[in-house]
Amino acid sequence: MSEGELGAGEAPRTGSGRPVRPWSAATVGLLTVFLGGLNISLLVIALPTIRSVFDLSPSAQQWLVSGYFLTFGLTLVPAGRFGDQRGRRNVFVSGITLFVVASMVAGFAPSGKWLIVARLAQGAGVGIALPQVFGTVQRMFSPRARGRPLGLLAAGVSSSRMAGPILGGALVAVGGEQGWRWIFLINVPIGVLVAVFGWRLFPVAERGQRSDLDLVGALLLMCGLGLLWLMQGDQWPGLLRWLLLPAGIAMLVAFVRWERSYSRRGEPIFNLNLFRIRSFALGAFIATFYFAGYDAIFYLMSEYLQQGLGHDELVAGIALMPLALGTVVGSVAAGAKAGQVGRPLITAGLAFAAVGLGILLVADLFLPGPQSPHAATLPLLLAGLGGGLVTAGVGGGLVIAPNQTLALSHVPPAEGGSAGGMLQMGQRFGGGMGVAVIGTALFTSLDRTGDWLLAFRIPMAIIISFLVIAFVAALIDMVSRSRLR
């Protein structure tokens, strides 16, 4: 336990009274992040089939994808704080149980509305469970040792993105019109397994973890972010949609004021002083914009390959493998070097990611005309996916693991759950924002041009701009740090 134990107090223990084994708990965390990521990539591949079965509107399609990110993101910080204060095992198992039940409802959903509700519940379940994983890693591993377990978790996300498209494509192809239901039902046995191991291996509450919960702060944060999120939907009348912006901002201002007041008499839902830690604030910013591009590229390419070029789900899944495979390799390699190399590694990764997707965009500009869209497939897959997405994938792997490590490096262990929840919330809101913005840009461009080859270029340029914003932030930080030395 010498490598992982932080602090001089009693070592965290499982429900059986035995000391928590850091790597056993990290392995359960690996399965958890794999499950969470799998349910993004599985749905993206099956979405065209689900759309035809339930005759979904473009807004409903985006809610199926981005609604998962919404509830995922909204529950992360409150669940992280709850685990910090009351012990992580029970919270973790409750989240996984909710996820399993929601997956069963989604698998048997009789309509698109039921499916959307189930997806919202799925996201909430993962959002409750995931902060307990990062809080446990923060508690059990020293700052210098966190790079490897965080790299392992990043590789788990990337592995799910690699397995998801192929698995989803195969399930839909074999199951026919009802094959999409199995992309949700497959979660049930995996989720039960994760819940059982979490119950046995995760730490129970330590002494002094029974402080009062900041329920008002949690409600203000969730309402503020939720109102801002709802602006993305096109189902609202114009005036009402723009009234959501000041309402959301007002809620967040009230949250900040409440948290500052509450911190004088208790533990707030989130310690705002963490944003004064430069590494944490910058890490959250980079994560938000990186995942806005990373999650959107899966959505865009799936729509383009299936709807635009006419390929089936399995072919689309195989075509997306280079991105996820590159991220797995990059995550594992970068996790061990995060502490030594730090910000330059992140900056290089973002540069590789932006350049890789730039190659994809340049290749598309020189493709044959829209009269023969299938003629575009081979050069797109070779020059774009085979080259550009592999480069982007490896670049992404260089970003995820070290950014998490650096962002949490100066966070006190007692704040690990809520800090990890806030960092993950930035990633999830970034991913949801990216999918919503890219989906809107794609269908708007398609309505105007009627040409998938032309409509593909604008959202791709937006994705690249997300990565460039994160790259500039990392570069400025790296340059300013070098001048201070």
N, C-alpha and C positions, 0 to 999 in steps of 0.2 A: 504493500500500500504506500510505500515511501514515494513513489513517483507521482501518485495521484492525490494523496491526501493534502488538503489545504487547511491551515489553521491548527491550533493546538488542542481543540476540543475532541470529544469522543467521535470516533469514525462513524460515518453513516452506516446504517444497518438495514437489512432486508426485514420482511415481516417475520421470518423465522429466527431473527436475532443474530444472524451471521453478518460479518462485515460485507459491504457491497464490493463486488469485484468490478473494478473499473471497465475492463475490456468486455466482460459479459454484458454489463449495462449498455456499453457502446454498441455491441452487436445487436441488441434489441432496438436501439436507436436506428441502426442501419436498416433494419426491416421496416421501421416506421416511416423513415423518409422515402424508402423505396415504394411503400404503399401509397404515400401521399403523391409522389411524382408519377406513379403508374396511372393514377386516376385522372391525370391531366392528359397524358399522351394517348391513353386508350380512347378517351372521348373524342379527342381531336380527329383521330382516324375514323371513328365510327359516326361522326357527326353528319356527313352527307346521307348515310342510310337512315339515321334517326330523323333527319329533316324530311325525308320522303315519306317515312311511316306516319309521322304526326303532322305533316304539312306545316312545318314551323316557319314563322316569319324570320327575317334577318335579326330582329331584336331578340326573339326567343332563342335563336341560336347563340347569340352572344351571351345571353343570360345563363345558358347551360354551361358555358366555359367560364365566363368572368364572374358569375354568381358564386361559383366554388371558391374563387380567389377572395371574393368579398367577405363571406362568413369565415373563411380561413383566416384572413387578415384581422377581422374585427375581434376574434376571440383570443388571438395570440398573447397580447399584453396582459389582459385580465387573468387568463389562465396561467401565464408565467408567474405573475405575482401570487396567485392563489397557491401554486405549487411551492413557491419560495416560503410561504408562511405556514402552510398546512401539511406539507409533505407531498412528494411527487408521485408516489405509487398510485394512490387512489384516484388522483386527478388523471393520470395517464390512462389507467384502465377504463375510467368513465368515458374519456374521449374516444378510445378505440371501440368501446361498446356502442356508442352513438354512431360511429362510422359504419360498423358492421350492420346495425339495424337499418340505417339509411341506405346502404348498398342493397339490402334485400328489397326494400321498398322501390328503389330505382329499377331493380331487375324485373319486378312485376308491375311496373307503372302502367296504368291503362291509358294515360294521356300525357301530352307534353307538359301540362301544368303540374301533374303529380311528379313527373321526372325532374322538373326545375326545383320543386320543393325538396325532393330527396337530395338533389345535388347541393342545395344550400345546407342541408343537415350534414351531408358528407364533409363539406368544407369546415363546418363548425367542429365536427368530431376530430378531424386532423389538427385543426387549430388549437384545440384543448390539449391534445397529446404531445404535439411537437415541442413546445417550450420546456416540457419536463425532460426531454432528451437533452436539449442544450444546457438546461440548468444542471443536470446530472454530470455532464461532461465538464462544465465549468467548476463544479464542486469537487469532482474526483480527480482531475488532472491539473498539474501545475501549469502556469503560463507557458513555460518552455516545452511542455509535453503535449499541449493541446493541438498542435499542428497535425499530428498523425490521426487522432480520432476525428477531428473536424474534416480532414481530407477524406477519411473513410466515409463520413456522412455525405460529403459532396459527391463522392463517387457513387454512393447509393442513389442519389437523385439522378445522376447522369445515367446510371445503369437502368433505372426505371424508364428513362426517356429512350434508351436504346431498345429495351425489351418491349415497351408499350406499343409502338407502331406496328412491329411485326406480329406480336401477340394479338393486338386488336384487329389487324387486318386478317389474320388467320381465323379468329373467332367469327368475324362477320362473314368471311368467305365460306366457311364450313357450315355455319348456322343459317345462312340465307337471310331472309327478311327479319327473322327473330334472333339472328346471331348477335345483334347488338346487346341483347339482354345479358349475355354471358360476360360482357366486359364489366358489369357491375356485380354479378353473382360470384365471379371468381374472387372478389374481395373477401367473401365470407370466411372460407377456410383459412386464408392467410391472416385475416384480422383476428380470428379466434386464437390462432397460434401466437400472434404478437401479444394479445391480452394476457394469455396464460404465462408466457415468459416474463412479461412486464410485472405481473403480480408477484412472481417468485424472485425477480432479480433487482427491481427498482427500490430505491431507499424509501423507508417510511419517514414520518415526521421526526425531526430531531428536537431536542429540548429547546424551548424558547421559540417555537414556531407557531404559536397560537394567538398572534396579535390580531386586532380588529381589521376587517377588510374594508377597503375604500370603495364601497359600492357606488357612491355618487360619482366619483372620479371615473370609474369603469363605464358607467352609463353615459356620461358626458362625452368621453372619448369615442365610444362606439356610435353614439348618435351623430356626432360631428363628422366622423369619417364616413359613416353610412350616407348622410345627406350629400356630401361631396361626391360620393360614388354614384348616387342615383342620377346625377347630372348626365351621366354617360348614356342613359336610356333615351331612345327617341320616341317612347310612348307618352311622354309628358307634353302638355301644351307649352308653347314657346315661353310665355310669361312665367308659368309655374316652374318650368325647368330652370330658369335663371334666378328665381327666388330661392332655390335650393342652395345656391352659392353663398349668399350672405347668411342664410340660416346655419349652414355648416360651419362657416368661419366663426360665427357668434358662439356656437357650441364649443369649438376648439379654444376660443379665447376664454370662455367660462371654465373650460377644463384646466387651462394653465393657471388661472387665478385660484381655482379651487385647490389644485395640487400644491401650490405654494402655501396656501393657508393651512391645508391639512397636514403638511409636513412638519408644522410646528407642534402638533399634538399627537401625531401617529405616523405610520408608514403609508405613503401614498401609493396609488396603483402603479405609478411609474415615477422614478426619481428623475426629475427634469435636469438635475445637476449632471446627469450622465452625458447630456449633450454638450457640456463644457469640456468633456474629454474629447480632444480633437480626433483621435483615432476612431472613436466610436461614432461621432457625428459624421465624419467623412465616409466611414465604412457603410453607414446606413444610406447615405446619398448615392454612393457608387452602386450599392446593391439594388436600389430602387430602379435606376436607369438601366443597369445591365440586364436585369430580369425583364424589364419592359421590352427590350429587344429580343432576349433569349426565348421567352415564352411565345412571343408573337411570331417568330420565324417558323415554329412548328405549325401554328395555326395557318399562316399564310401559305406555306408550302403544301400542306395537306389539301387546302382548298384549291390551289393552283393545279396541283398534279391530278386531282380527282375530277374537279368540276371544269377546270380550264382545259386540261390535256386529255381527259377521258380515261385515266388509268384507274384500276380497281384499288381497294384498300390495301391489299397485300403489297402491291408494287409501290404504292406511296409509302408504306411503312418501311420497306427495304431501302427506298431512296433516302429516307431521313436517317438511316443508321449512321452515316459518317459523322454527322453533327454530334450525336450522343456518344459514339465510340471515341471520338477525339476528346470529348469532355471527360470521359472516364479516365483515359490515359493522362490527360493534363491534371486532373484532380489528384490522382494518386501521386504523381511526380511532384506536384507543387506542395502538397500537404507537408511533406518532410522538409521542404526548403523554406516554408513560409516565415519561420522565425528568423532565419539567417538573411534572407534576401529582402523580404518585406515588400515595401511599396513599389520598387522597380519591377518586381515580378508581376504585380497587378497591372502596372502601366503597360508592360510588354504584352500581357495577355489581352488587354482591351484593344491594343493596336492590332494584334493578330486577328482578333474577332472582327474589327471594323474592316480591315483589309480583305479578309476572307469573304465577307458578304459583299464587299465592293466588287470583288472578282465575279461573284454571281450576278450582280447587277450589270456589269460591263458585258458579260457573256450574253445576257438577255438582249442587250441593245443591238447585238449583231446577229441575232437569230433570224431565221426565215420569216416571211410575212404571216399575217394571221390566216391567210387562205389555207395554209397547211400546218396547223398547230402541232400535229404529231411529229413533223419533221424537226420540231424544236426539242424533242425529248432527249435525244442522244447527246447533242452538245450541251444541253442544260445539265444533264446528270453528270457528264464527264467534267466539263469546265466549271460548273457551279457546285454541285453536290460533292463530286469526287475531289475537287480542289478547294473551292471556297468554303464549303461547310466543314470539311475536315480541319482546315485552318481556323475557322471560327470556333469549332468545337474544342480544339486544343487550347486556343486562346481563352475560352470560357473556363476551362479547367484551371488555367493559371490564375483566374480571377477569384473563383468561388471560395476555395479553401483558404488561401492566404488572407483574403479580405475578411472572412469570418474570424480568423485567428487574430489579425491585427485589431479589428474592431472591438473584440472582447478582451484584448490583452491587458488593459488597465482597468477593467471593470471589477469591482469587489465581488468575491464569490457569493456573498449574500444577495447580490443583485443579479446573479447570473440568469435566473429564469426570466425575469421581466426584461432584462437587457437583450437576451437572446430572442425573446418574443417580439420586442420592438424591431430588432434587426430583421427577423423573419417577416414581420408585418410589412416592412419596407419592400422586401422581395415579393411578397404576395400581391401587395397593392401595385407595385411596379408591373408585375406580370399581368394582372387584370387590366390595368390601364393600357398596357401595350396591346393586348388582345382586342380591347374595345376600340381603341384608336385605329388600329390596323384594320379591323373588321369594317369600321365605318368608312375608312379611306378606300378600301378595296371595293365594297359594294357601290359606293358613290361614284367612283371612277368607272366601274363596270356599267352602271346605269347610263353614264354620259357617253362612253365610247362603244359599249357592246363588244369589246375586244379584250379577252383575258390577257393576251401578251402585253398590251398597253397598260391595262389596269394593274398588272403585277408590279410595275416599276415604281409608282408613287409610294405604296406602302413599304416596299423594300428600301427606298430612300429614307423614309421615316425611321425604320428600324436602325439603319446605319447611323442616323442622327442621334438616337438614344445612346448608342455605344460611344459616339464621339463626345457627347456631353460627359459621360462617366470617365472617358479617357482624359479629357481636359482637366477635370477635377483631380484625378490621380496625379497627372503630370505637374500641376501647380503645387500640389502638396509635396511631391518628391523634390522639386526644384527649391521650394522654400526651406525644406529640411536640410538640403545640402548646403544652403547658404548660411544656416545657423551653426553649422559645424566648424 
